[in-house]
Amino acid sequence: MVKNPNALVTLIRNRLNDNYEENLEWFQEKNVVLKRESNFFHLKKAPNSPDSEISDICNGILFKGAKLVVFPGFVEKECTLKEAKELNGFVWNDKTYFIENIEGEEIYMYWDVDINKWGFSSSTKIRSTYKKRIIENVYNIMSGDPSFTYVFKITKKGKMYLDRMYYTSKLKEMDWNEVYKYAIKFKVEHPTLYKFEGFDNIEESDLPIIARDVRSNRIFIKGM
């Protein structure tokens, strides 16, 4: 439901690398928290803030210089089931499905071409503190494709999931057959999927849950 995301990435990239100090105020006006460490730039929508034209794409995206290295998807709209039924732009049909909501720490794995190693960030940090745990627990980690941003979640009980994947440069969420393939390869869990079979089949005990439509729009349904 984000219009022209590639143009937004270009706009953000230009702002980051052209008079960066002068553009800090511009990002604040757009309700985006910007963090910088060396040549890394991390952008996250400010909590409980109004939407702006760039805020929905600032969901923990990470640039290294002019290169986008992490794309973890767009900010998910939170709504009730009642609101979701009438949501403009979201498609409810036989290609819509529900995704198990995994609660836990979210870590983004990306390929750093400058050092030929995997890098790790999160929705709030340029360098994730879970780097060592991911490296130690993801089997055959070097078999990952550097084109992708891998989104892992670690639950309070220590269970590790490959929650979703994105083709970074294309800002595209990957199909679930890719997620399953890499979850098996990495020897980690993956969320359970449920086919949408009508609103009458949804019970309060099923919520919260994530819905994804045929256009890869994702929404977080928090209650009835």
C-alpha positions, -999 to +999 in steps of 0.1 A: +000+000+000+031+022-002+031+041-035+063+042-055+088+028-028+117+029-052+113+066-056+112+070-018+144+050-014+161+073-040+148+104-022+161+091+012+195+081-003+200+115-017+191+132+016+215+109+035+245+115+013+240+152+004+245+177+032+236+150+058+239+174+088+215+199+071+190+172+064+187+158+100+158+183+106+141+171+075+140+135+087+126+147+121+099+166+103+090+133+085+087+115+119+117+093+112+144+085+137+178+086+120+209+070+135+244+072+120+275+051+127+305+057+104+289+053+069+259+033+081+225+051+082+195+035+100+160+048+097+130+039+118+095+056+120+092+074+154+069+055+178+033+067+180+039+094+154+017+104+124+024+090+090+045+109+065+053+103+029+085+083+038+077+069+073+061+036+061+092+026+043+114+035+073+110+002+092+146-004+102+160+001+067+198+004+066+221+021+041+258+017+039+269+048+021+246+051-010+238+014-010+206+000+006+218-031+025+187-040+046+151-038+036+129-056+063+095-046+047+072-017+052+056-006+085+026-029+091-007-012+096-023-023+129-061-026+129-090-047+142-106-073+121-136-050+116-114-023+103-094-048+081-126-058+063-130-022+050-093-014+046-087+005+014-061-012-009-060-046+009-073-075-012-094-102+005-096-133-019-085-169-022-048-158-025-049-140+009-035-159+038-028-154+075+007-157+090+014-168+126+026-139+146+059-148+162+067-126+193+104-121+199+135-102+191+137-093+154+172-095+137+181-086+101+209-105+083+224-089+052+256-094+032+283-068+036+303-068+003+331-046+018+341-073+043+326-104+026+307-113+058+271-113+070+261-082+089+233-080+115+210-051+125+176-048+140+145-025+138+162-001+163+200-008+161+226-006+134+244-035+150+223-062+166+234-077+199+221-111+187+249-114+160+268-142+179+236-162+186+226-161+149+260-171+137+262-200+162+227-213+156+221-209+119+234-240+102+255-235+070+250-198+072+273-191+043+248-208+020+226-178+022+220-156-009+235-121-005+206-106-026+183-111+004+175-095+037+168-124+061+144-115+090+149-138+120+130-138+152+141-153+185+115-160+211+119-156+249+123-194+251+152-192+226+134-207+196+147-192+163+125-185+133+131-173+098+101-150+098+103-136+062+128-127+034+131-097+011+149-092-022+167-061-009+174-041-041+139-048-055+121-040-022+102-073-028+090-098-002+099-133-012+074-161-017+069-186+012+085-214-008+118-194-005+113-189+032+106-226+037+136-236+016+160-214+036+144-223+070+151-259+062+186-251+049+194-231+080+177-256+103+155-230+120+117-228+123+093-208+102+058-193+109+027-213+102+004-202+073-034-204+072-055-198+041-081-171+043-115-189+041-139-161+050-143-138+079-169-160+096-142-186+102-121-162+123-124-164+161-110-141+187-086-168+199-070-167+165-058-132+170-034-114+169-023-125+135-008-111+103-026-110+070-009-108+036-027-103+003-019-110-034+000-077-037+022-085-007+005-059+015+008-070+052-014-059+081-013-068+117-048-077+130-047-071+168-083-080+177-119-084+166 
